[in-house]
C-alpha cells in the first residue's frame, strides 16, 4: 500500500510504501535498513528485498524496475 501526506513543515508531499509482513515477506522486513533523513529515521528494504517484493507482485512495471535495478548493479 502507498500512503501520501503533505508535510506542513517541509511544504512537500511525502509518500510511503507500507509492507504487509507475512511468510513471503518476513525476510524482507527483518533484513531492512534504518536510514536517517530530515524527519528522523525510517526503515527501508534492501535492494534484494525490493527485488523480491517486485517479483512477488509480478506486474509489468515491477519486472521493468527489476531489470533497471540489475543494470544499475552491474554498472556500479
N, CA, C and O atoms as CSV, one atom per row, in Angstrom:
chain,resi,resn,atom,element,x,y,z
A,1,UNK,N,N,0.833,-1.183,0.000
A,1,UNK,CA,C,0.000,0.000,0.000
A,1,UNK,C,C,0.878,1.247,0.000
A,1,UNK,O,O,1.948,1.274,0.608
A,2,UNK,N,N,0.413,2.252,-0.678
A,2,UNK,CA,C,1.131,3.526,-0.748
A,2,UNK,C,C,0.276,4.592,-0.074
A,2,UNK,O,O,-0.920,4.710,-0.339
A,3,UNK,N,N,0.917,5.370,0.805
A,3,UNK,CA,C,0.245,6.438,1.525
A,3,UNK,C,C,1.008,7.730,1.273
A,3,UNK,O,O,2.238,7.743,1.307
A,4,UNK,N,N,0.290,8.812,1.021
A,4,UNK,CA,C,0.923,10.114,0.807
A,4,UNK,C,C,0.359,11.125,1.787
A,4,UNK,O,O,-0.809,11.064,2.173
A,5,UNK,N,N,1.217,12.059,2.181
A,5,UNK,CA,C,0.829,13.090,3.134
A,5,UNK,C,C,1.589,14.358,2.786
A,5,UNK,O,O,2.755,14.302,2.393
A,6,UNK,N,N,0.940,15.487,2.926
A,6,UNK,CA,C,1.632,16.757,2.726
A,6,UNK,C,C,2.219,17.174,4.062
A,6,UNK,O,O,1.505,17.308,5.055
A,7,UNK,N,N,3.538,17.380,4.073
A,7,UNK,CA,C,4.220,17.820,5.284
A,7,UNK,C,C,4.091,19.335,5.384
A,7,UNK,O,O,4.572,20.064,4.517
A,8,UNK,N,N,3.451,19.797,6.429
A,8,UNK,CA,C,3.304,21.248,6.615
A,8,UNK,C,C,4.647,21.904,6.884
A,8,UNK,O,O,4.904,23.014,6.419
A,9,UNK,N,N,5.507,21.219,7.635
A,9,UNK,CA,C,6.810,21.783,7.968
A,9,UNK,C,C,7.704,21.895,6.738
A,9,UNK,O,O,8.336,22.927,6.513
A,10,UNK,N,N,7.754,20.831,5.947
A,10,UNK,CA,C,8.622,20.809,4.768
A,10,UNK,C,C,7.938,21.366,3.523
A,10,UNK,O,O,8.594,21.658,2.523
A,11,UNK,N,N,6.619,21.512,3.591
A,11,UNK,CA,C,5.824,22.012,2.455
A,11,UNK,C,C,6.050,21.189,1.198
A,11,UNK,O,O,6.287,21.717,0.112
A,12,UNK,N,N,5.969,19.871,1.383
A,12,UNK,CA,C,6.102,18.965,0.243
A,12,UNK,C,C,5.357,17.665,0.535
A,12,UNK,O,O,4.990,17.369,1.672
A,13,UNK,N,N,5.152,16.909,-0.532
A,13,UNK,CA,C,4.454,15.635,-0.431
A,13,UNK,C,C,5.427,14.540,-0.001
A,13,UNK,O,O,6.512,14.409,-0.568
A,14,UNK,N,N,5.040,13.767,0.990
A,14,UNK,CA,C,5.833,12.629,1.446
A,14,UNK,C,C,5.025,11.373,1.124
A,14,UNK,O,O,3.868,11.250,1.526
A,15,UNK,N,N,5.641,10.445,0.398
A,15,UNK,CA,C,4.975,9.201,0.022
A,15,UNK,C,C,5.687,8.032,0.687
A,15,UNK,O,O,6.915,7.947,0.671
A,16,UNK,N,N,4.909,7.143,1.266
A,16,UNK,CA,C,5.455,5.988,1.974
A,16,UNK,C,C,4.769,4.727,1.449
A,16,UNK,O,O,3.546,4.691,1.309
A,17,UNK,N,N,5.561,3.699,1.161
A,17,UNK,CA,C,5.017,2.392,0.800
A,17,UNK,C,C,5.003,1.533,2.055
A,17,UNK,O,O,6.017,1.414,2.743
A,18,UNK,N,N,3.866,0.941,2.351
A,18,UNK,CA,C,3.727,0.083,3.525
A,18,UNK,C,C,3.899,-1.374,3.120
A,18,UNK,O,O,3.435,-1.794,2.060
A,19,UNK,N,N,4.568,-2.138,3.971
A,19,UNK,CA,C,4.831,-3.548,3.704
A,19,UNK,C,C,4.031,-4.405,4.674
A,19,UNK,O,O,4.170,-4.280,5.890
A,20,UNK,N,N,3.198,-5.269,4.127
A,20,UNK,CA,C,2.479,-6.237,4.944
A,20,UNK,C,C,3.415,-7.424,5.158
A,20,UNK,O,O,3.763,-8.129,4.211
A,21,UNK,N,N,3.815,-7.635,6.401
A,21,UNK,CA,C,4.759,-8.712,6.703
A,21,UNK,C,C,3.985,-10.017,6.882
A,21,UNK,O,O,3.085,-10.120,7.716
A,22,UNK,N,N,4.363,-11.012,6.074
A,22,UNK,CA,C,3.767,-12.340,6.165
A,22,UNK,C,C,4.869,-13.360,5.876
A,22,UNK,O,O,6.043,-12.996,5.813
A,23,UNK,N,N,4.510,-14.616,5.702
A,23,UNK,CA,C,5.528,-15.649,5.464
A,23,UNK,C,C,6.404,-15.336,4.258
A,23,UNK,O,O,7.600,-15.629,4.266
A,24,UNK,N,N,5.819,-14.745,3.224
A,24,UNK,CA,C,6.565,-14.498,1.988
A,24,UNK,C,C,7.461,-13.265,2.070
A,24,UNK,O,O,8.423,-13.151,1.312
A,25,UNK,N,N,7.154,-12.337,2.986
A,25,UNK,CA,C,7.938,-11.099,3.074
A,25,UNK,C,C,8.663,-10.938,4.405
A,25,UNK,O,O,9.288,-9.906,4.651
A,26,UNK,N,N,8.585,-11.941,5.255
A,26,UNK,CA,C,9.204,-11.872,6.573
A,26,UNK,C,C,10.699,-11.557,6.489
A,26,UNK,O,O,11.192,-10.716,7.240
A,27,UNK,N,N,11.420,-12.216,5.592
A,27,UNK,CA,C,12.861,-11.980,5.462
A,27,UNK,C,C,13.153,-10.578,4.943
A,27,UNK,O,O,14.160,-9.978,5.318
A,28,UNK,N,N,12.285,-10.052,4.085
A,28,UNK,CA,C,12.467,-8.685,3.579
A,28,UNK,C,C,12.407,-7.699,4.742
A,28,UNK,O,O,13.223,-6.780,4.823
A,29,UNK,N,N,11.450,-7.887,5.635
A,29,UNK,CA,C,11.286,-6.988,6.776
A,29,UNK,C,C,12.477,-7.081,7.735
A,29,UNK,O,O,12.984,-6.058,8.195
A,30,UNK,N,N,12.917,-8.283,8.033
A,30,UNK,CA,C,13.990,-8.437,9.009
A,30,UNK,C,C,15.365,-8.066,8.466
A,30,UNK,O,O,16.303,-7.903,9.247
A,31,UNK,N,N,15.508,-7.931,7.167
A,31,UNK,CA,C,16.774,-7.505,6.567
A,31,UNK,C,C,16.739,-6.048,6.116
A,31,UNK,O,O,17.566,-5.629,5.306
A,32,UNK,N,N,15.794,-5.281,6.632
A,32,UNK,CA,C,15.667,-3.869,6.257
A,32,UNK,C,C,16.802,-3.046,6.878
A,32,UNK,O,O,17.518,-3.504,7.768
A,33,UNK,N,N,16.937,-1.824,6.378
A,33,UNK,CA,C,17.936,-0.885,6.891
A,33,UNK,C,C,17.209,0.304,7.513
A,33,UNK,O,O,16.149,0.707,7.035
A,34,UNK,N,N,17.777,0.858,8.569
A,34,UNK,CA,C,17.249,2.096,9.136
A,34,UNK,C,C,18.065,3.249,8.577
A,34,UNK,O,O,19.294,3.248,8.645
A,35,UNK,N,N,17.366,4.235,8.023
A,35,UNK,CA,C,18.016,5.355,7.353
A,35,UNK,C,C,17.550,6.656,8.000
A,35,UNK,O,O,16.357,6.858,8.224
A,36,UNK,N,N,18.512,7.538,8.298
A,36,UNK,CA,C,18.171,8.849,8.848
A,36,UNK,C,C,17.858,9.800,7.708
A,36,UNK,O,O,18.486,9.750,6.651
A,37,UNK,N,N,16.885,10.662,7.932
A,37,UNK,CA,C,16.547,11.706,6.975
A,37,UNK,C,C,16.021,12.902,7.747
A,37,UNK,O,O,16.031,12.889,8.978
A,38,UNK,N,N,15.568,13.924,7.063
A,38,UNK,CA,C,15.172,15.187,7.690
A,38,UNK,C,C,14.155,15.031,8.811
A,38,UNK,O,O,14.220,15.754,9.806
A,39,UNK,N,N,13.228,14.109,8.669
A,39,UNK,CA,C,12.143,13.937,9.636
A,39,UNK,C,C,12.484,12.960,10.756
A,39,UNK,O,O,11.689,12.797,11.682
A,40,UNK,N,N,13.631,12.315,10.699
A,40,UNK,CA,C,14.001,11.337,11.715
A,40,UNK,C,C,14.614,10.102,11.092
A,40,UNK,O,O,15.535,10.204,10.281
A,41,UNK,N,N,14.115,8.938,11.462
A,41,UNK,CA,C,14.623,7.670,10.951
A,41,UNK,C,C,13.463,6.870,10.364
A,41,UNK,O,O,12.346,6.892,10.882
A,42,UNK,N,N,13.750,6.167,9.277
A,42,UNK,CA,C,12.732,5.320,8.656
A,42,UNK,C,C,13.353,4.001,8.230
A,42,UNK,O,O,14.569,3.916,8.062
A,43,UNK,N,N,12.547,2.988,8.056
A,43,UNK,CA,C,13.027,1.683,7.607
A,43,UNK,C,C,12.903,1.579,6.095
A,43,UNK,O,O,11.896,1.978,5.509
A,44,UNK,N,N,13.948,1.035,5.473
A,44,UNK,CA,C,13.996,0.880,4.021
A,44,UNK,C,C,14.412,-0.554,3.723
A,44,UNK,O,O,15.357,-1.065,4.324
A,45,UNK,N,N,13.713,-1.204,2.800
A,45,UNK,CA,C,14.092,-2.572,2.450
A,45,UNK,C,C,15.387,-2.562,1.648
A,45,UNK,O,O,15.717,-1.570,0.998
A,46,UNK,N,N,16.109,-3.662,1.699
A,46,UNK,CA,C,17.351,-3.797,0.937
A,46,UNK,C,C,17.036,-3.914,-0.550
A,46,UNK,O,O,15.885,-4.124,-0.933
A,47,UNK,N,N,18.050,-3.778,-1.373
A,47,UNK,CA,C,17.872,-3.941,-2.821
A,47,UNK,C,C,17.324,-5.341,-3.118
A,47,UNK,O,O,16.411,-5.500,-3.928
A,48,UNK,N,N,17.894,-6.350,-2.454
A,48,UNK,CA,C,17.433,-7.719,-2.665
A,48,UNK,C,C,15.973,-7.876,-2.231
A,48,UNK,O,O,15.191,-8.570,-2.881
A,49,UNK,N,N,15.621,-7.218,-1.118
A,49,UNK,CA,C,14.245,-7.263,-0.643
A,49,UNK,C,C,13.281,-6.597,-1.608
A,49,UNK,O,O,12.172,-7.083,-1.832
A,50,UNK,N,N,13.713,-5.481,-2.177
A,50,UNK,CA,C,12.885,-4.781,-3.157
A,50,UNK,C,C,12.650,-5.653,-4.386
A,50,UNK,O,O,11.535,-5.726,-4.903
A,51,UNK,N,N,13.708,-6.311,-4.847
A,51,UNK,CA,C,13.575,-7.208,-6.000
A,51,UNK,C,C,12.596,-8.333,-5.670
A,51,UNK,O,O,11.742,-8.673,-6.489
A,52,UNK,N,N,12.714,-8.908,-4.479
A,52,UNK,CA,C,11.806,-9.993,-4.093
A,52,UNK,C,C,10.359,-9.518,-4.073
A,52,UNK,O,O,9.473,-10.214,-4.570
A,53,UNK,N,N,10.109,-8.336,-3.500
A,53,UNK,CA,C,8.747,-7.814,-3.442
A,53,UNK,C,C,8.194,-7.560,-4.840
A,53,UNK,O,O,7.018,-7.812,-5.102
A,54,UNK,N,N,9.039,-7.062,-5.732
A,54,UNK,CA,C,8.604,-6.804,-7.103
A,54,UNK,C,C,8.338,-8.117,-7.848
A,54,UNK,O,O,7.408,-8.197,-8.651
A,55,UNK,N,N,9.148,-9.136,-7.586
A,55,UNK,CA,C,8.889,-10.449,-8.190
A,55,UNK,C,C,7.564,-11.025,-7.696
A,55,UNK,O,O,6.808,-11.609,-8.473
A,56,UNK,N,N,7.285,-10.861,-6.412
A,56,UNK,CA,C,6.023,-11.348,-5.851
A,56,UNK,C,C,4.826,-10.628,-6.471
A,56,UNK,O,O,3.795,-11.246,-6.737
A,57,UNK,N,N,4.965,-9.331,-6.700
A,57,UNK,CA,C,3.871,-8.558,-7.309
A,57,UNK,C,C,3.702,-8.949,-8.772
A,57,UNK,O,O,2.583,-9.120,-9.255
A,58,UNK,N,N,4.833,-9.090,-9.474
A,58,UNK,CA,C,4.817,-9.597,-10.841
A,58,UNK,C,C,4.175,-8.724,-11.902
A,58,UNK,O,O,3.917,-9.190,-13.012
A,59,UNK,N,N,3.911,-7.459,-11.579
A,59,UNK,CA,C,3.320,-6.570,-12.581
A,59,UNK,C,C,4.357,-6.199,-13.632
A,59,UNK,O,O,5.561,-6.289,-13.390
A,60,UNK,N,N,3.889,-5.791,-14.778
A,60,UNK,CA,C,4.763,-5.425,-15.894
A,60,UNK,C,C,5.790,-4.359,-15.469
A,60,UNK,O,O,6.975,-4.475,-15.783
A,61,UNK,N,N,5.331,-3.334,-14.760
A,61,UNK,CA,C,6.232,-2.271,-14.314
A,61,UNK,C,C,7.246,-2.801,-13.309
A,61,UNK,O,O,8.401,-2.377,-13.319
A,62,UNK,N,N,6.833,-3.719,-12.444
A,62,UNK,CA,C,7.756,-4.301,-11.468
A,62,UNK,C,C,8.884,-5.054,-12.165
A,62,UNK,O,O,10.040,-4.950,-11.757
A,63,UNK,N,N,8.563,-5.808,-13.207
A,63,UNK,CA,C,9.582,-6.551,-13.958
A,63,UNK,C,C,10.548,-5.576,-14.622
A,63,UNK,O,O,11.757,-5.808,-14.625
A,64,UNK,N,N,10.023,-4.481,-15.188
A,64,UNK,CA,C,10.881,-3.452,-15.795
A,64,UNK,C,C,11.770,-2.810,-14.737
A,64,UNK,O,O,12.943,-2.543,-14.995
A,65,UNK,N,N,11.224,-2.561,-13.547
A,65,UNK,CA,C,12.007,-1.986,-12.451
A,65,UNK,C,C,13.142,-2.915,-12.036
A,65,UNK,O,O,14.250,-2.456,-11.759
A,66,UNK,N,N,12.873,-4.214,-11.991
A,66,UNK,CA,C,13.900,-5.195,-11.625
A,66,UNK,C,C,15.038,-5.158,-12.637
A,66,UNK,O,O,16.208,-5.195,-12.258
A,67,UNK,N,N,14.704,-5.087,-13.909
A,67,UNK,CA,C,15.739,-5.004,-14.948
A,67,UNK,C,C,16.609,-3.773,-14.744
A,67,UNK,O,O,17.832,-3.853,-14.866
A,68,UNK,N,N,15.994,-2.634,-14.435
A,68,UNK,CA,C,16.753,-1.401,-14.198
A,68,UNK,C,C,17.634,-1.526,-12.960
A,68,UNK,O,O,18.779,-1.074,-12.964
A,69,UNK,N,N,17.106,-2.136,-11.905
A,69,UNK,CA,C,17.899,-2.337,-10.691
A,69,UNK,C,C,19.114,-3.217,-10.970
A,69,UNK,O,O,20.210,-2.934,-10.488
A,70,UNK,N,N,18.926,-4.264,-11.733
A,70,UNK,CA,C,20.030,-5.177,-12.057
A,70,UNK,C,C,21.052,-4.509,-12.968
A,70,UNK,O,O,22.252,-4.731,-12.812
A,71,UNK,N,N,20.592,-3.689,-13.922
A,71,UNK,CA,C,21.513,-2.945,-14.784
A,71,UNK,C,C,22.350,-1.972,-13.963
A,71,UNK,O,O,23.558,-1.859,-14.171
A,72,UNK,N,N,21.711,-1.273,-13.032
A,72,UNK,CA,C,22.421,-0.320,-12.179
A,72,UNK,C,C,23.444,-1.035,-11.310
A,72,UNK,O,O,24.531,-0.510,-11.064
A,73,UNK,N,N,23.103,-2.226,-10.846
A,73,UNK,CA,C,24.020,-3.017,-10.023
A,73,UNK,C,C,25.236,-3.444,-10.842
A,73,UNK,O,O,26.362,-3.419,-10.344
A,74,UNK,N,N,25.011,-3.836,-12.096
A,74,UNK,CA,C,26.109,-4.244,-12.977
A,74,UNK,C,C,27.036,-3.079,-13.289
A,74,UNK,O,O,28.246,-3.267,-13.416
A,75,UNK,N,N,26.479,-1.867,-13.415
A,75,UNK,CA,C,27.279,-0.680,-13.718
A,75,UNK,C,C,28.081,-0.220,-12.512
A,75,UNK,O,O,29.170,0.334,-12.663
A,76,UNK,N,N,27.545,-0.448,-11.307
A,76,UNK,CA,C,28.164,0.046,-10.080
A,76,UNK,C,C,29.164,-0.886,-9.575
A,76,UNK,O,O,29.786,-0.626,-8.545
